[in-house]
Amino acid sequence: MSSQPGTFVTVLDVANVRGDQWCPVCKAYTGFLADLVALHEGGVAVVGTVAGCVICSDPDDPEAHRG
């Protein structure tokens, strides 16, 4: 009988989404921040923060710079 190492599963998820952040590119409150978390056997760890803008990040219709 062979011994196999334990299998660990880690799941990445987005948590604590904060909207209505100021976007300096399109000069509107359309930005967002979200924490990227890892869920694993030992608990939850914050891996980093993701930032973006719903207008500037739209690949189908990019907003022109408002000067």
Secondary structure by P-SEA (a helix, b strand, c coil): cccccbbbbbbbbbcccccccccccccccccbbbbbbbbccccccccbbbbbbcccccccccccccc
